[in-house]
Amino acid sequence: MKHLFFMVLLGLTVFNCSHAQEGWQPIGELQDGKEVLTADKAELLRAYNQNLQRFSGVNGEFTDVRIETGAQGAYALVFSSKACKSTLLVEQADDGTVLRANGTISCNTADCTHENGI
């Protein structure tokens, strides 16, 4: 499982490796208080689906990715399909506007896939 998370991280570096900092990759920003995904959505989906299949044998068939806000200002990068959801932790960078994801740990579930929120 640790290898899967490492490979997801490598997949995230494809779209923006120049700003890597301790496993955190920029994926969005806050604009007027709202989270906006700035990373290439198609590339995120391609890399995440490919890495999940390759390293865990799970075919998530994720078709959507977005940043969601949860309780107490927490953020998550949420990959979703008809069958499951997978989330990665997102945090604000030190500048307060850049949102970055940590691809080393994900949470996957087939329960409550139609629920909103993280």
Biopython code that builds the backbone (N, CA, C, O; Angstrom):
import numpy as np
from Bio.PDB.StructureBuilder import StructureBuilder

atoms = [
    (1, "MET", "N", (0.816, -1.183, 0.000)),
    (1, "MET", "CA", (0.000, 0.000, 0.000)),
    (1, "MET", "C", (0.868, 1.258, 0.000)),
    (1, "MET", "O", (0.508, 2.258, -0.620)),
    (2, "LYS", "N", (2.018, 1.212, 0.698)),
    (2, "LYS", "CA", (2.902, 2.369, 0.694)),
    (2, "LYS", "C", (3.404, 2.663, -0.708)),
    (2, "LYS", "O", (3.608, 3.822, -1.069)),
    (3, "HIS", "N", (3.605, 1.612, -1.502)),
    (3, "HIS", "CA", (4.064, 1.814, -2.869)),
    (3, "HIS", "C", (2.995, 2.515, -3.694)),
    (3, "HIS", "O", (3.317, 3.353, -4.536)),
    (4, "LEU", "N", (1.734, 2.185, -3.466)),
    (4, "LEU", "CA", (0.638, 2.839, -4.174)),
    (4, "LEU", "C", (0.650, 4.335, -3.897)),
    (4, "LEU", "O", (0.549, 5.142, -4.821)),
    (5, "PHE", "N", (0.772, 4.701, -2.641)),
    (5, "PHE", "CA", (0.736, 6.110, -2.291)),
    (5, "PHE", "C", (1.935, 6.851, -2.874)),
    (5, "PHE", "O", (1.811, 7.997, -3.308)),
    (6, "PHE", "N", (3.079, 6.203, -2.884)),
    (6, "PHE", "CA", (4.251, 6.811, -3.474)),
    (6, "PHE", "C", (4.050, 7.040, -4.969)),
    (6, "PHE", "O", (4.443, 8.078, -5.501)),
    (7, "MET", "N", (3.440, 6.077, -5.639)),
    (7, "MET", "CA", (3.226, 6.206, -7.079)),
    (7, "MET", "C", (2.183, 7.273, -7.386)),
    (7, "MET", "O", (2.287, 7.960, -8.402)),
    (8, "VAL", "N", (1.182, 7.423, -6.529)),
    (8, "VAL", "CA", (0.213, 8.500, -6.707)),
    (8, "VAL", "C", (0.931, 9.839, -6.610)),
    (8, "VAL", "O", (0.671, 10.754, -7.391)),
    (9, "LEU", "N", (1.821, 9.941, -5.658)),
    (9, "LEU", "CA", (2.604, 11.159, -5.520)),
    (9, "LEU", "C", (3.402, 11.424, -6.784)),
    (9, "LEU", "O", (3.450, 12.557, -7.263)),
    (10, "LEU", "N", (4.026, 10.391, -7.325)),
    (10, "LEU", "CA", (4.771, 10.565, -8.567)),
    (10, "LEU", "C", (3.862, 11.004, -9.703)),
    (10, "LEU", "O", (4.251, 11.816, -10.542)),
    (11, "GLY", "N", (2.656, 10.465, -9.725)),
    (11, "GLY", "CA", (1.688, 10.874, -10.749)),
    (11, "GLY", "C", (1.333, 12.339, -10.629)),
    (11, "GLY", "O", (1.168, 13.026, -11.637)),
    (12, "LEU", "N", (1.213, 12.822, -9.406)),
    (12, "LEU", "CA", (0.904, 14.230, -9.213)),
    (12, "LEU", "C", (2.052, 15.124, -9.659)),
    (12, "LEU", "O", (1.822, 16.259, -10.075)),
    (13, "THR", "N", (3.281, 14.632, -9.580)),
    (13, "THR", "CA", (4.417, 15.453, -9.983)),
    (13, "THR", "C", (4.443, 15.681, -11.486)),
    (13, "THR", "O", (5.109, 16.603, -11.958)),
    (14, "VAL", "N", (3.741, 14.871, -12.234)),
    (14, "VAL", "CA", (3.710, 15.029, -13.689)),
    (14, "VAL", "C", (3.211, 16.413, -14.065)),
    (14, "VAL", "O", (3.749, 17.036, -14.981)),
    (15, "PHE", "N", (2.193, 16.903, -13.373)),
    (15, "PHE", "CA", (1.602, 18.171, -13.784)),
    (15, "PHE", "C", (2.265, 19.383, -13.173)),
    (15, "PHE", "O", (2.045, 20.493, -13.656)),
    (16, "ASN", "N", (3.072, 19.226, -12.128)),
    (16, "ASN", "CA", (3.725, 20.401, -11.570)),
    (16, "ASN", "C", (4.818, 19.992, -10.594)),
    (16, "ASN", "O", (4.610, 20.010, -9.381)),
    (17, "CYS", "N", (5.964, 19.630, -11.112)),
    (17, "CYS", "CA", (7.025, 19.171, -10.223)),
    (17, "CYS", "C", (7.956, 20.290, -9.811)),
    (17, "CYS", "O", (8.774, 20.098, -8.912)),
    (18, "SER", "N", (7.863, 21.443, -10.430)),
    (18, "SER", "CA", (8.808, 22.501, -10.124)),
    (18, "SER", "C", (8.566, 23.143, -8.761)),
    (18, "SER", "O", (9.450, 23.819, -8.234)),
    (19, "HIS", "N", (7.385, 22.943, -8.183)),
    (19, "HIS", "CA", (7.080, 23.544, -6.894)),
    (19, "HIS", "C", (6.949, 22.498, -5.787)),
    (19, "HIS", "O", (6.323, 22.751, -4.758)),
    (20, "ALA", "N", (7.533, 21.342, -6.001)),
    (20, "ALA", "CA", (7.415, 20.268, -5.011)),
    (20, "ALA", "C", (8.061, 20.687, -3.700)),
    (20, "ALA", "O", (9.152, 21.256, -3.685)),
    (21, "GLN", "N", (7.374, 20.399, -2.601)),
    (21, "GLN", "CA", (7.915, 20.693, -1.288)),
    (21, "GLN", "C", (7.439, 19.620, -0.327)),
    (21, "GLN", "O", (6.276, 19.608, 0.075)),
    (22, "GLU", "N", (8.340, 18.719, 0.039)),
    (22, "GLU", "CA", (8.046, 17.667, 0.991)),
    (22, "GLU", "C", (6.796, 16.864, 0.620)),
    (22, "GLU", "O", (5.989, 16.565, 1.500)),
    (23, "GLY", "N", (6.612, 16.506, -0.654)),
    (23, "GLY", "CA", (5.485, 15.682, -1.080)),
    (23, "GLY", "C", (4.224, 16.449, -1.412)),
    (23, "GLY", "O", (3.257, 15.849, -1.880)),
    (24, "TRP", "N", (4.198, 17.727, -1.192)),
    (24, "TRP", "CA", (3.015, 18.547, -1.472)),
    (24, "TRP", "C", (3.128, 19.145, -2.867)),
    (24, "TRP", "O", (4.155, 19.717, -3.232)),
    (25, "GLN", "N", (2.046, 19.003, -3.647)),
    (25, "GLN", "CA", (2.023, 19.496, -5.019)),
    (25, "GLN", "C", (0.900, 20.512, -5.185)),
    (25, "GLN", "O", (-0.233, 20.232, -4.791)),
    (26, "PRO", "N", (1.176, 21.687, -5.756)),
    (26, "PRO", "CA", (0.119, 22.674, -5.980)),
    (26, "PRO", "C", (-0.940, 22.117, -6.934)),
    (26, "PRO", "O", (-0.605, 21.593, -7.996)),
    (27, "ILE", "N", (-2.198, 22.228, -6.563)),
    (27, "ILE", "CA", (-3.288, 21.733, -7.417)),
    (27, "ILE", "C", (-4.389, 22.770, -7.588)),
    (27, "ILE", "O", (-5.284, 22.587, -8.413)),
    (28, "GLY", "N", (-4.336, 23.842, -6.831)),
    (28, "GLY", "CA", (-5.388, 24.849, -6.931)),
    (28, "GLY", "C", (-5.047, 26.081, -6.140)),
    (28, "GLY", "O", (-3.932, 26.243, -5.644)),
    (29, "GLU", "N", (-6.042, 26.954, -6.032)),
    (29, "GLU", "CA", (-5.851, 28.177, -5.259)),
    (29, "GLU", "C", (-7.196, 28.681, -4.762)),
    (29, "GLU", "O", (-8.256, 28.286, -5.247)),
    (30, "LEU", "N", (-7.114, 29.557, -3.790)),
    (30, "LEU", "CA", (-8.314, 30.208, -3.286)),
    (30, "LEU", "C", (-8.494, 31.512, -4.054)),
    (30, "LEU", "O", (-7.589, 32.345, -4.111)),
    (31, "GLN", "N", (-9.661, 31.673, -4.637)),
    (31, "GLN", "CA", (-9.998, 32.887, -5.379)),
    (31, "GLN", "C", (-11.303, 33.418, -4.811)),
    (31, "GLN", "O", (-12.350, 32.780, -4.926)),
    (32, "ASP", "N", (-11.232, 34.588, -4.201)),
    (32, "ASP", "CA", (-12.395, 35.190, -3.546)),
    (32, "ASP", "C", (-13.020, 34.236, -2.530)),
    (32, "ASP", "O", (-14.243, 34.142, -2.426)),
    (33, "GLY", "N", (-12.172, 33.529, -1.784)),
    (33, "GLY", "CA", (-12.631, 32.625, -0.749)),
    (33, "GLY", "C", (-13.149, 31.288, -1.230)),
    (33, "GLY", "O", (-13.609, 30.485, -0.419)),
    (34, "LYS", "N", (-13.089, 31.023, -2.530)),
    (34, "LYS", "CA", (-13.580, 29.764, -3.082)),
    (34, "LYS", "C", (-12.411, 28.974, -3.666)),
    (34, "LYS", "O", (-11.529, 29.534, -4.317)),
    (35, "GLU", "N", (-12.419, 27.651, -3.419)),
    (35, "GLU", "CA", (-11.352, 26.798, -3.927)),
    (35, "GLU", "C", (-11.540, 26.569, -5.430)),
    (35, "GLU", "O", (-12.641, 26.280, -5.897)),
    (36, "VAL", "N", (-10.438, 26.707, -6.176)),
    (36, "VAL", "CA", (-10.459, 26.547, -7.631)),
    (36, "VAL", "C", (-9.350, 25.584, -8.019)),
    (36, "VAL", "O", (-8.189, 25.788, -7.665)),
    (37, "LEU", "N", (-9.709, 24.537, -8.746)),
    (37, "LEU", "CA", (-8.730, 23.579, -9.246)),
    (37, "LEU", "C", (-8.002, 24.212, -10.423)),
    (37, "LEU", "O", (-8.627, 24.566, -11.423)),
    (38, "THR", "N", (-6.686, 24.356, -10.311)),
    (38, "THR", "CA", (-5.900, 24.961, -11.390)),
    (38, "THR", "C", (-5.045, 23.934, -12.122)),
    (38, "THR", "O", (-4.542, 24.217, -13.209)),
    (39, "ALA", "N", (-4.876, 22.766, -11.555)),
    (39, "ALA", "CA", (-4.122, 21.701, -12.218)),
    (39, "ALA", "C", (-4.945, 21.161, -13.379)),
    (39, "ALA", "O", (-6.167, 21.309, -13.407)),
    (40, "ASP", "N", (-4.277, 20.545, -14.320)),
    (40, "ASP", "CA", (-4.938, 19.959, -15.480)),
    (40, "ASP", "C", (-5.794, 18.777, -15.039)),
    (40, "ASP", "O", (-5.273, 17.731, -14.651)),
    (41, "LYS", "N", (-7.100, 18.951, -15.100)),
    (41, "LYS", "CA", (-8.042, 17.936, -14.617)),
    (41, "LYS", "C", (-7.881, 16.609, -15.363)),
    (41, "LYS", "O", (-7.870, 15.545, -14.743)),
    (42, "ALA", "N", (-7.758, 16.667, -16.664)),
    (42, "ALA", "CA", (-7.605, 15.439, -17.459)),
    (42, "ALA", "C", (-6.327, 14.700, -17.080)),
    (42, "ALA", "O", (-6.321, 13.471, -17.003)),
    (43, "GLU", "N", (-5.248, 15.436, -16.844)),
    (43, "GLU", "CA", (-3.977, 14.811, -16.471)),
    (43, "GLU", "C", (-4.053, 14.206, -15.074)),
    (43, "GLU", "O", (-3.524, 13.119, -14.843)),
    (44, "LEU", "N", (-4.705, 14.898, -14.139)),
    (44, "LEU", "CA", (-4.885, 14.339, -12.802)),
    (44, "LEU", "C", (-5.645, 13.018, -12.872)),
    (44, "LEU", "O", (-5.234, 12.031, -12.261)),
    (45, "LEU", "N", (-6.744, 12.996, -13.609)),
    (45, "LEU", "CA", (-7.554, 11.782, -13.734)),
    (45, "LEU", "C", (-6.769, 10.652, -14.392)),
    (45, "LEU", "O", (-6.812, 9.510, -13.935)),
    (46, "ARG", "N", (-6.058, 10.971, -15.457)),
    (46, "ARG", "CA", (-5.282, 9.961, -16.166)),
    (46, "ARG", "C", (-4.229, 9.353, -15.250)),
    (46, "ARG", "O", (-4.119, 8.132, -15.144)),
    (47, "ALA", "N", (-3.459, 10.206, -14.593)),
    (47, "ALA", "CA", (-2.372, 9.724, -13.739)),
    (47, "ALA", "C", (-2.908, 8.944, -12.546)),
    (47, "ALA", "O", (-2.360, 7.899, -12.196)),
    (48, "TYR", "N", (-3.967, 9.436, -11.920)),
    (48, "TYR", "CA", (-4.499, 8.758, -10.733)),
    (48, "TYR", "C", (-5.083, 7.398, -11.098)),
    (48, "TYR", "O", (-4.804, 6.405, -10.426)),
    (49, "ASN", "N", (-5.891, 7.341, -12.156)),
    (49, "ASN", "CA", (-6.456, 6.064, -12.604)),
    (49, "ASN", "C", (-5.351, 5.070, -12.963)),
    (49, "ASN", "O", (-5.403, 3.905, -12.569)),
    (50, "GLN", "N", (-4.365, 5.533, -13.704)),
    (50, "GLN", "CA", (-3.273, 4.669, -14.145)),
    (50, "GLN", "C", (-2.471, 4.152, -12.953)),
    (50, "GLN", "O", (-2.184, 2.957, -12.881)),
    (51, "ASN", "N", (-2.110, 5.019, -12.030)),
    (51, "ASN", "CA", (-1.300, 4.604, -10.884)),
    (51, "ASN", "C", (-2.072, 3.687, -9.945)),
    (51, "ASN", "O", (-1.510, 2.725, -9.422)),
    (52, "LEU", "N", (-3.337, 3.970, -9.726)),
    (52, "LEU", "CA", (-4.144, 3.113, -8.863)),
    (52, "LEU", "C", (-4.264, 1.709, -9.458)),
    (52, "LEU", "O", (-4.152, 0.713, -8.744)),
    (53, "GLN", "N", (-4.490, 1.642, -10.759)),
    (53, "GLN", "CA", (-4.590, 0.337, -11.434)),
    (53, "GLN", "C", (-3.252, -0.396, -11.412)),
    (53, "GLN", "O", (-3.196, -1.587, -11.108)),
    (54, "ARG", "N", (-2.198, 0.304, -11.726)),
    (54, "ARG", "CA", (-0.880, -0.314, -11.839)),
    (54, "ARG", "C", (-0.368, -0.848, -10.511)),
    (54, "ARG", "O", (0.177, -1.951, -10.455)),
    (55, "PHE", "N", (-0.535, -0.081, -9.447)),
    (55, "PHE", "CA", (0.118, -0.444, -8.198)),
    (55, "PHE", "C", (-0.784, -1.104, -7.165)),
    (55, "PHE", "O", (-0.291, -1.650, -6.178)),
    (56, "SER", "N", (-2.092, -1.062, -7.375)),
    (56, "SER", "CA", (-2.964, -1.735, -6.409)),
    (56, "SER", "C", (-3.929, -2.700, -7.079)),
    (56, "SER", "O", (-4.616, -3.467, -6.405)),
    (57, "GLY", "N", (-3.981, -2.661, -8.409)),
    (57, "GLY", "CA", (-4.907, -3.521, -9.124)),
    (57, "GLY", "C", (-6.344, -3.033, -9.068)),
    (57, "GLY", "O", (-7.254, -3.743, -9.495)),
    (58, "VAL", "N", (-6.564, -1.824, -8.544)),
    (58, "VAL", "CA", (-7.905, -1.254, -8.439)),
    (58, "VAL", "C", (-8.188, -0.410, -9.672)),
    (58, "VAL", "O", (-7.438, 0.510, -9.999)),
    (59, "ASN", "N", (-9.282, -0.739, -10.349)),
    (59, "ASN", "CA", (-9.707, 0.051, -11.498)),
    (59, "ASN", "C", (-10.821, 0.975, -11.032)),
    (59, "ASN", "O", (-12.001, 0.638, -11.126)),
    (60, "GLY", "N", (-10.434, 2.153, -10.523)),
    (60, "GLY", "CA", (-11.403, 3.100, -9.979)),
    (60, "GLY", "C", (-12.287, 3.743, -11.022)),
    (60, "GLY", "O", (-13.393, 4.191, -10.717)),
    (61, "GLU", "N", (-11.804, 3.790, -12.257)),
    (61, "GLU", "CA", (-12.531, 4.440, -13.354)),
    (61, "GLU", "C", (-13.050, 5.811, -12.940)),
    (61, "GLU", "O", (-14.207, 6.144, -13.198)),
    (62, "PHE", "N", (-12.196, 6.608, -12.298)),
    (62, "PHE", "CA", (-12.578, 7.937, -11.861)),
    (62, "PHE", "C", (-12.819, 8.835, -13.062)),
    (62, "PHE", "O", (-12.030, 8.847, -14.007)),
    (63, "THR", "N", (-13.899, 9.577, -13.022)),
    (63, "THR", "CA", (-14.290, 10.445, -14.130)),
    (63, "THR", "C", (-14.366, 11.909, -13.736)),
    (63, "THR", "O", (-14.565, 12.773, -14.591)),
    (64, "ASP", "N", (-14.209, 12.200, -12.438)),
    (64, "ASP", "CA", (-14.292, 13.584, -11.988)),
    (64, "ASP", "C", (-13.286, 13.806, -10.865)),
    (64, "ASP", "O", (-13.006, 12.901, -10.079)),
    (65, "VAL", "N", (-12.755, 15.003, -10.800)),
    (65, "VAL", "CA", (-11.865, 15.396, -9.716)),
    (65, "VAL", "C", (-12.169, 16.850, -9.379)),
    (65, "VAL", "O", (-12.354, 17.686, -10.264)),
    (66, "ARG", "N", (-12.216, 17.132, -8.077)),
    (66, "ARG", "CA", (-12.506, 18.488, -7.632)),
    (66, "ARG", "C", (-11.922, 18.674, -6.232)),
    (66, "ARG", "O", (-11.568, 17.710, -5.554)),
    (67, "ILE", "N", (-11.832, 19.932, -5.822)),
    (67, "ILE", "CA", (-11.425, 20.252, -4.465)),
    (67, "ILE", "C", (-12.708, 20.508, -3.680)),
    (67, "ILE", "O", (-13.570, 21.271, -4.115)),
    (68, "GLU", "N", (-12.824, 19.861, -2.518)),
    (68, "GLU", "CA", (-13.990, 20.061, -1.666)),
    (68, "GLU", "C", (-13.552, 20.630, -0.323)),
    (68, "GLU", "O", (-12.464, 20.344, 0.175)),
    (69, "THR", "N", (-14.440, 21.446, 0.246)),
    (69, "THR", "CA", (-14.219, 21.991, 1.572)),
    (69, "THR", "C", (-15.041, 21.203, 2.562)),
    (69, "THR", "O", (-16.223, 20.941, 2.341)),
    (70, "GLY", "N", (-14.412, 20.830, 3.645)),
    (70, "GLY", "CA", (-15.107, 20.072, 4.685)),
    (70, "GLY", "C", (-15.233, 20.874, 5.957)),
    (70, "GLY", "O", (-15.116, 22.100, 5.950)),
    (71, "ALA", "N", (-15.469, 20.185, 7.034)),
    (71, "ALA", "CA", (-15.626, 20.809, 8.344)),
    (71, "ALA", "C", (-14.340, 21.505, 8.771)),
    (71, "ALA", "O", (-13.240, 21.050, 8.457)),
    (72, "GLN", "N", (-14.488, 22.580, 9.469)),
    (72, "GLN", "CA", (-13.380, 23.324, 10.060)),
    (72, "GLN", "C", (-12.347, 23.772, 9.034)),
    (72, "GLN", "O", (-11.159, 23.852, 9.345)),
    (73, "GLY", "N", (-12.788, 24.066, 7.816)),
    (73, "GLY", "CA", (-11.899, 24.587, 6.793)),
    (73, "GLY", "C", (-10.955, 23.589, 6.165)),
    (73, "GLY", "O", (-10.019, 23.984, 5.470)),
    (74, "ALA", "N", (-11.173, 22.305, 6.389)),
    (74, "ALA", "CA", (-10.323, 21.285, 5.775)),
    (74, "ALA", "C", (-10.667, 21.155, 4.295)),
    (74, "ALA", "O", (-11.815, 21.352, 3.896)),
    (75, "TYR", "N", (-9.672, 20.824, 3.490)),
    (75, "TYR", "CA", (-9.860, 20.630, 2.062)),
    (75, "TYR", "C", (-9.435, 19.214, 1.682)),
    (75, "TYR", "O", (-8.612, 18.594, 2.356)),
    (76, "ALA", "N", (-10.014, 18.715, 0.583)),
    (76, "ALA", "CA", (-9.618, 17.417, 0.042)),
    (76, "ALA", "C", (-9.706, 17.467, -1.477)),
    (76, "ALA", "O", (-10.573, 18.139, -2.036)),
    (77, "LEU", "N", (-8.810, 16.756, -2.134)),
    (77, "LEU", "CA", (-8.890, 16.542, -3.569)),
    (77, "LEU", "C", (-9.661, 15.246, -3.735)),
    (77, "LEU", "O", (-9.197, 14.185, -3.318)),
    (78, "VAL", "N", (-10.839, 15.325, -4.343)),
    (78, "VAL", "CA", (-11.747, 14.183, -4.401)),
    (78, "VAL", "C", (-11.858, 13.672, -5.833)),
    (78, "VAL", "O", (-12.275, 14.394, -6.739)),
    (79, "PHE", "N", (-11.474, 12.410, -6.014)),
    (79, "PHE", "CA", (-11.652, 11.717, -7.285)),
    (79, "PHE", "C", (-12.916, 10.883, -7.132)),
    (79, "PHE", "O", (-13.090, 10.216, -6.112)),
    (80, "SER", "N", (-13.804, 10.908, -8.126)),
    (80, "SER", "CA", (-15.038, 10.133, -7.981)),
    (80, "SER", "C", (-15.412, 9.431, -9.281)),
    (80, "SER", "O", (-15.065, 9.856, -10.383)),
    (81, "SER", "N", (-16.143, 8.327, -9.089)),
    (81, "SER", "CA", (-16.715, 7.561, -10.188)),
    (81, "SER", "C", (-18.090, 7.105, -9.724)),
    (81, "SER", "O", (-18.524, 7.461, -8.628)),
    (82, "LYS", "N", (-18.770, 6.332, -10.535)),
    (82, "LYS", "CA", (-20.073, 5.805, -10.123)),
    (82, "LYS", "C", (-19.929, 4.844, -8.956)),
    (82, "LYS", "O", (-20.834, 4.733, -8.130)),
    (83, "ALA", "N", (-18.795, 4.145, -8.878)),
    (83, "ALA", "CA", (-18.627, 3.084, -7.883)),
    (83, "ALA", "C", (-17.890, 3.502, -6.620)),
    (83, "ALA", "O", (-18.110, 2.910, -5.564)),
    (84, "CYS", "N", (-17.020, 4.505, -6.699)),
    (84, "CYS", "CA", (-16.226, 4.834, -5.512)),
    (84, "CYS", "C", (-15.716, 6.262, -5.529)),
    (84, "CYS", "O", (-15.809, 6.971, -6.531)),
    (85, "LYS", "N", (-15.170, 6.662, -4.377)),
    (85, "LYS", "CA", (-14.512, 7.948, -4.208)),
    (85, "LYS", "C", (-13.144, 7.704, -3.599)),
    (85, "LYS", "O", (-12.935, 6.744, -2.857)),
    (86, "SER", "N", (-12.227, 8.584, -3.925)),
    (86, "SER", "CA", (-10.898, 8.539, -3.352)),
    (86, "SER", "C", (-10.489, 9.972, -3.049)),
    (86, "SER", "O", (-10.667, 10.857, -3.887)),
    (87, "THR", "N", (-9.946, 10.210, -1.865)),
    (87, "THR", "CA", (-9.581, 11.571, -1.480)),
    (87, "THR", "C", (-8.121, 11.658, -1.073)),
    (87, "THR", "O", (-7.541, 10.715, -0.536)),
    (88, "LEU", "N", (-7.553, 12.814, -1.344)),
    (88, "LEU", "CA", (-6.204, 13.156, -0.910)),
    (88, "LEU", "C", (-6.291, 14.421, -0.068)),
    (88, "LEU", "O", (-7.092, 15.309, -0.360)),
    (89, "LEU", "N", (-5.484, 14.505, 0.958)),
    (89, "LEU", "CA", (-5.450, 15.673, 1.815)),
    (89, "LEU", "C", (-4.954, 16.886, 1.039)),
    (89, "LEU", "O", (-4.014, 16.791, 0.249)),
    (90, "VAL", "N", (-5.598, 18.030, 1.273)),
    (90, "VAL", "CA", (-5.194, 19.301, 0.662)),
    (90, "VAL", "C", (-4.996, 20.309, 1.789)),
    (90, "VAL", "O", (-5.759, 20.339, 2.754)),
    (91, "GLU", "N", (-3.966, 21.130, 1.650)),
    (91, "GLU", "CA", (-3.728, 22.182, 2.632)),
    (91, "GLU", "C", (-3.397, 23.484, 1.924)),
    (91, "GLU", "O", (-3.042, 23.500, 0.745)),
    (92, "GLN", "N", (-3.521, 24.573, 2.670)),
    (92, "GLN", "CA", (-3.107, 25.871, 2.148)),
    (92, "GLN", "C", (-1.607, 25.999, 2.317)),
    (92, "GLN", "O", (-1.059, 25.644, 3.360)),
    (93, "ALA", "N", (-0.949, 26.502, 1.294)),
    (93, "ALA", "CA", (0.483, 26.771, 1.385)),
    (93, "ALA", "C", (0.685, 27.988, 2.285)),
    (93, "ALA", "O", (-0.277, 28.652, 2.671)),
    (94, "ASP", "N", (1.924, 28.270, 2.611)),
    (94, "ASP", "CA", (2.238, 29.367, 3.514)),
    (94, "ASP", "C", (1.724, 30.718, 3.032)),
    (94, "ASP", "O", (1.462, 31.602, 3.848)),
    (95, "ASP", "N", (1.576, 30.892, 1.721)),
    (95, "ASP", "CA", (1.099, 32.176, 1.209)),
    (95, "ASP", "C", (-0.405, 32.369, 1.419)),
    (95, "ASP", "O", (-0.919, 33.469, 1.216)),
    (96, "GLY", "N", (-1.117, 31.307, 1.825)),
    (96, "GLY", "CA", (-2.539, 31.409, 2.134)),
    (96, "GLY", "C", (-3.474, 31.312, 0.950)),
    (96, "GLY", "O", (-4.689, 31.262, 1.139)),
    (97, "THR", "N", (-2.950, 31.283, -0.274)),
    (97, "THR", "CA", (-3.830, 31.196, -1.437)),
    (97, "THR", "C", (-3.646, 29.912, -2.233)),
    (97, "THR", "O", (-4.607, 29.400, -2.808)),
    (98, "VAL", "N", (-2.434, 29.388, -2.274)),
    (98, "VAL", "CA", (-2.171, 28.165, -3.031)),
    (98, "VAL", "C", (-2.666, 26.964, -2.237)),
    (98, "VAL", "O", (-2.403, 26.848, -1.040)),
    (99, "LEU", "N", (-3.387, 26.069, -2.916)),
    (99, "LEU", "CA", (-3.829, 24.811, -2.325)),
    (99, "LEU", "C", (-2.959, 23.708, -2.901)),
    (99, "LEU", "O", (-2.728, 23.650, -4.109)),
    (100, "ARG", "N", (-2.480, 22.836, -2.031)),
    (100, "ARG", "CA", (-1.604, 21.775, -2.488)),
    (100, "ARG", "C", (-2.050, 20.452, -1.877)),
    (100, "ARG", "O", (-2.547, 20.388, -0.752)),
    (101, "ALA", "N", (-1.849, 19.399, -2.668)),
    (101, "ALA", "CA", (-2.271, 18.058, -2.252)),
    (101, "ALA", "C", (-1.058, 17.230, -1.886)),
    (101, "ALA", "O", (0.030, 17.406, -2.434)),
    (102, "ASN", "N", (-1.270, 16.322, -0.945)),
    (102, "ASN", "CA", (-0.235, 15.380, -0.562)),
    (102, "ASN", "C", (-0.656, 14.016, -1.097)),
    (102, "ASN", "O", (-1.630, 13.429, -0.625)),
    (103, "GLY", "N", (0.072, 13.525, -2.067)),
    (103, "GLY", "CA", (-0.276, 12.268, -2.713)),
    (103, "GLY", "C", (0.224, 11.037, -2.016)),
    (103, "GLY", "O", (0.183, 9.952, -2.595)),
    (104, "THR", "N", (0.700, 11.159, -0.779)),
    (104, "THR", "CA", (1.255, 10.000, -0.095)),
    (104, "THR", "C", (0.208, 9.175, 0.642)),
    (104, "THR", "O", (0.441, 7.999, 0.921)),
    (105, "ILE", "N", (-0.943, 9.766, 0.962)),
    (105, "ILE", "CA", (-1.995, 9.029, 1.662)),
    (105, "ILE", "C", (-3.332, 9.342, 1.013)),
    (105, "ILE", "O", (-3.682, 10.506, 0.818)),
    (106, "SER", "N", (-4.075, 8.298, 0.679)),
    (106, "SER", "CA", (-5.419, 8.508, 0.145)),
    (106, "SER", "C", (-6.402, 7.659, 0.930)),
    (106, "SER", "O", (-6.036, 6.681, 1.580)),
    (107, "CYS", "N", (-7.653, 8.061, 0.850)),
    (107, "CYS", "CA", (-8.723, 7.311, 1.487)),
    (107, "CYS", "C", (-9.694, 6.918, 0.379)),
    (107, "CYS", "O", (-10.176, 7.775, -0.363)),
    (108, "ASN", "N", (-9.977, 5.633, 0.268)),
    (108, "ASN", "CA", (-10.844, 5.130, -0.798)),
    (108, "ASN", "C", (-12.066, 4.458, -0.190)),
    (108, "ASN", "O", (-11.960, 3.737, 0.802)),
    (109, "THR", "N", (-13.232, 4.700, -0.795)),
    (109, "THR", "CA", (-14.441, 4.066, -0.300)),
    (109, "THR", "C", (-15.455, 3.849, -1.410)),
    (109, "THR", "O", (-15.534, 4.620, -2.366)),
    (110, "ALA", "N", (-16.218, 2.796, -1.261)),
    (110, "ALA", "CA", (-17.359, 2.555, -2.131)),
    (110, "ALA", "C", (-18.645, 2.891, -1.383)),
    (110, "ALA", "O", (-19.729, 2.890, -1.966)),
    (111, "ASP", "N", (-18.518, 3.181, -0.084)),
    (111, "ASP", "CA", (-19.672, 3.583, 0.735)),
    (111, "ASP", "C", (-19.943, 5.063, 0.531)),
    (111, "ASP", "O", (-19.011, 5.854, 0.385)),
    (112, "CYS", "N", (-21.196, 5.434, 0.520)),
    (112, "CYS", "CA", (-21.594, 6.850, 0.492)),
    (112, "CYS", "C", (-21.011, 7.594, -0.703)),
    (112, "CYS", "O", (-20.643, 8.761, -0.568)),
    (113, "THR", "N", (-20.917, 6.968, -1.851)),
    (113, "THR", "CA", (-20.305, 7.641, -2.996)),
    (113, "THR", "C", (-21.143, 8.794, -3.508)),
    (113, "THR", "O", (-20.633, 9.647, -4.234)),
    (114, "HIS", "N", (-22.400, 8.842, -3.155)),
    (114, "HIS", "CA", (-23.253, 9.921, -3.645)),
    (114, "HIS", "C", (-23.408, 11.042, -2.619)),
    (114, "HIS", "O", (-24.152, 11.996, -2.846)),
    (115, "GLU", "N", (-22.710, 10.927, -1.496)),
    (115, "GLU", "CA", (-22.764, 11.969, -0.470)),
    (115, "GLU", "C", (-21.832, 13.118, -0.867)),
    (115, "GLU", "O", (-20.765, 12.891, -1.437)),
    (116, "ASN", "N", (-22.233, 14.322, -0.568)),
    (116, "ASN", "CA", (-21.367, 15.483, -0.777)),
    (116, "ASN", "C", (-20.521, 15.691, 0.459)),
    (116, "ASN", "O", (-20.870, 15.221, 1.541)),
    (117, "GLY", "N", (-19.423, 16.386, 0.308)),
    (117, "GLY", "CA", (-18.576, 16.710, 1.446)),
    (117, "GLY", "C", (-17.488, 15.673, 1.655)),
    (117, "GLY", "O", (-17.478, 14.606, 1.040)),
    (118, "ILE", "N", (-16.575, 16.027, 2.545)),
    (118, "ILE", "CA", (-15.445, 15.142, 2.816)),
    (118, "ILE", "C", (-15.512, 14.600, 4.213)),
    (118, "ILE", "O", (-14.639, 13.833, 4.620)),
]
sb = StructureBuilder()
sb.init_structure("model")
sb.init_model(0)
sb.init_chain("A")
sb.init_seg("    ")
for serial, (resi, resn, name, xyz) in enumerate(atoms, 1):
    if name == "N":
        sb.init_residue(resn, " ", resi, " ")
    sb.init_atom(name, np.array(xyz, "f"), 0.0, 1.0, " ", f" {name:<3s}", serial, name[0])
structure = sb.get_structure()
